Amino acid sequence: MSEELKEDLPKVIEELEKKCKEHPKSVMAFHHLGLVYMKAGRIPEAITSLERAIEIDDLSSESMINLGAIYFGQGNLDKAQELNEKALSVNSESAQAHANLGLIWQQRSDFDKAILSYEKAIQHDPKLASTWINLTSVLTMKGEDDRAVTAARKGLELNPDSPLGHNNLAVALYFKGNFADSKIHLDKAKELGYSVDPNFASSLQEKLA
């Protein structure tokens, strides 16, 4: 978040809080206030605002998705799953809700369901770079190395400066036995600030020796 935006946040919050008081049944006002609270790190207030948006309109899928993201960040997978599934009951084509469920299933180590959710997200929005990159790691865990490399390359095509994308491609290439290219992408991940697994880096170095 830029310093300029941080400085503007108190003013934006003040204006939105005023708008919510003036329009207590405005879904968008409470939704936007919740998002700004999230940016400001005021999480309890963000939860309250997003819950209010959903209370006003129980079809507010975007509020459900953002509220689910908060709970996911807090480690409350059950609540995050509930909210994203509810969002999909409102809008079955929500790529973000499917992608979020992919993350939740991945956290639960249910890789088949994670892959299915990521694939549904990509079906509805093939330009979600982070979803391709997350799919890579799950495919690698499943031993589907060719698909993992393809997914990683697609993610990096969409976001060439993704540190996680370069790391995940490095890992996928390693398991395919392409150690030289794996090293190139691992170095790029480091350059972009990714904290690589030292054990993986050491194992790759041994393969190249």
C-alpha positions in Angstrom: 0.0 0.0 0.0 1.4 3.4 -1.0 2.2 6.0 1.7 -0.2 8.4 -0.2 -3.1 5.9 0.1 -2.3 5.3 3.8 -2.5 9.0 4.4 -5.9 9.2 2.6 -7.4 6.2 4.4 -8.6 8.1 7.5 -10.4 10.7 5.3 -12.0 7.9 3.1 -13.1 6.0 6.2 -14.6 9.2 7.7 -16.5 9.8 4.5 -17.8 6.3 4.2 -18.8 6.1 7.9 -20.8 9.2 7.3 -22.4 7.7 4.2 -23.3 4.6 6.1 -25.0 6.6 8.9 -26.9 8.6 6.3 -27.9 5.5 4.3 -28.1 2.7 6.8 -29.5 0.3 4.1 -26.8 0.9 1.5 -25.1 -2.4 0.7 -22.4 -0.7 -1.3 -21.6 1.9 1.4 -21.0 -0.9 4.0 -19.2 -3.1 1.5 -16.8 -0.3 0.5 -16.3 0.7 4.2 -15.4 -2.9 4.9 -12.8 -3.0 2.2 -11.2 0.2 3.3 -11.2 -1.0 6.9 -9.4 -4.1 5.6 -6.8 -1.9 3.9 -6.3 0.0 7.1 -5.8 -3.2 9.1 -8.9 -2.6 11.1 -10.1 -6.1 10.8 -12.9 -6.3 13.5 -14.5 -3.2 12.0 -14.1 -4.7 8.5 -15.9 -7.9 9.6 -18.7 -5.8 11.2 -19.2 -3.7 8.0 -19.2 -6.7 5.6 -21.5 -8.6 7.9 -23.8 -5.6 7.8 -23.7 -5.5 4.0 -24.7 -9.2 3.9 -27.4 -8.6 6.5 -28.9 -5.9 4.2 -28.6 -8.0 1.1 -28.1 -11.8 1.5 -27.2 -11.9 -2.2 -24.2 -9.7 -1.8 -21.7 -12.3 -3.0 -18.7 -9.9 -3.1 -19.2 -9.1 0.5 -19.3 -12.8 1.3 -16.0 -13.4 -0.7 -14.2 -10.5 1.1 -15.4 -11.6 4.5 -14.3 -15.1 3.7 -10.9 -13.8 2.8 -10.6 -12.2 6.3 -11.6 -15.5 8.0 -9.1 -17.4 5.8 -6.4 -15.0 6.9 -7.3 -15.7 10.5 -7.1 -19.5 9.9 -10.9 -20.0 10.3 -11.2 -22.4 7.3 -14.7 -23.5 8.2 -16.1 -20.0 8.2 -14.2 -19.1 5.0 -15.5 -22.1 3.3 -19.1 -21.4 4.4 -18.9 -17.9 3.0 -17.4 -18.8 -0.3 -19.8 -21.6 -0.9 -22.7 -19.2 -0.1 -21.2 -16.8 -2.6 -21.3 -19.5 -5.2 -24.9 -20.3 -4.4 -25.6 -16.7 -5.4 -23.2 -16.6 -8.4 -21.9 -20.0 -9.5 -19.6 -18.3 -12.0 -17.6 -16.4 -9.4 -14.0 -17.2 -10.3 -12.7 -15.7 -7.1 -14.9 -17.8 -4.9 -13.8 -21.0 -6.7 -10.2 -19.8 -6.4 -10.6 -19.2 -2.7 -12.1 -22.6 -2.2 -9.1 -24.0 -4.0 -6.9 -22.4 -1.3 -9.1 -23.7 1.4 -9.0 -27.3 0.1 -5.2 -27.0 -0.4 -4.9 -25.9 3.3 -6.9 -29.0 4.2 -4.6 -31.1 2.1 -7.5 -32.3 -0.1 -5.6 -31.9 -3.3 -8.2 -33.4 -5.6 -10.9 -30.9 -4.5 -8.3 -28.1 -4.6 -7.5 -28.9 -8.2 -11.2 -29.0 -9.1 -11.8 -25.6 -7.5 -8.8 -24.0 -9.2 -9.9 -25.5 -12.6 -13.4 -24.1 -12.1 -11.9 -20.7 -11.3 -9.7 -20.7 -14.4 -12.7 -21.8 -16.5 -14.6 -18.7 -15.5 -11.5 -16.4 -15.6 -8.4 -17.8 -17.3 -6.5 -14.6 -16.6 -6.2 -15.2 -12.8 -2.4 -15.6 -12.6 -2.4 -16.5 -8.9 -4.8 -19.4 -9.5 -2.6 -20.9 -12.2 0.4 -20.5 -9.8 -1.5 -22.1 -6.8 -2.6 -24.9 -9.1 1.0 -25.6 -9.9 1.9 -26.4 -6.3 -1.0 -28.8 -5.9 -0.3 -30.6 -9.2 3.3 -30.9 -8.0 2.2 -32.5 -4.8 0.1 -34.9 -6.8 3.1 -35.8 -8.9 1.5 -34.4 -12.1 4.7 -32.7 -13.2 3.9 -32.0 -16.8 0.7 -30.3 -15.9 2.4 -28.4 -13.1 5.0 -26.9 -15.5 2.3 -25.9 -17.9 0.3 -24.2 -15.2 3.3 -22.4 -13.8 4.3 -21.1 -17.2 0.8 -19.9 -17.8 0.8 -18.1 -14.5 4.1 -16.4 -15.2 2.9 -15.5 -18.7 0.1 -13.5 -16.9 2.4 -12.2 -14.1 6.1 -12.4 -15.1 7.2 -10.9 -11.8 5.5 -13.3 -9.4 8.1 -14.6 -6.9 5.9 -17.5 -6.0 5.3 -18.3 -9.6 9.0 -18.6 -10.3 9.5 -20.6 -7.2 6.7 -23.0 -8.1 8.0 -23.4 -11.6 11.5 -24.1 -10.2 10.0 -26.9 -8.1 8.0 -28.4 -10.9 11.0 -28.3 -13.3 13.1 -30.0 -10.6 10.8 -33.0 -10.4 10.9 -33.2 -14.2 14.7 -33.4 -14.0 15.3 -30.1 -15.7 17.7 -28.8 -13.0 19.3 -26.1 -15.1 16.1 -24.3 -15.8 14.9 -24.9 -12.3 18.0 -23.0 -11.0 17.2 -20.1 -13.3 13.7 -19.7 -11.9 14.8 -20.3 -8.3 17.3 -17.5 -8.7 14.6 -15.3 -10.2 12.4 -16.0 -7.2 15.2 -15.0 -4.8 15.8 -11.9 -6.9 12.1 -10.9 -6.5 12.3 -11.4 -2.8 10.9 -14.9 -2.3 12.2 -16.8 0.8 13.1 -20.1 -0.9 13.3 -23.3 1.0 17.0 -23.8 1.9 16.6 -27.6 1.7 15.2 -27.4 -1.8 18.0 -25.0 -2.9 20.6 -27.3 -1.4 19.2 -30.3 -3.1 19.0 -28.5 -6.4 22.7 -27.4 -6.0 23.7 -31.1 -5.5 21.9 -32.1 -8.6 23.8 -29.5 -10.6 27.2 -30.4 -9.1 
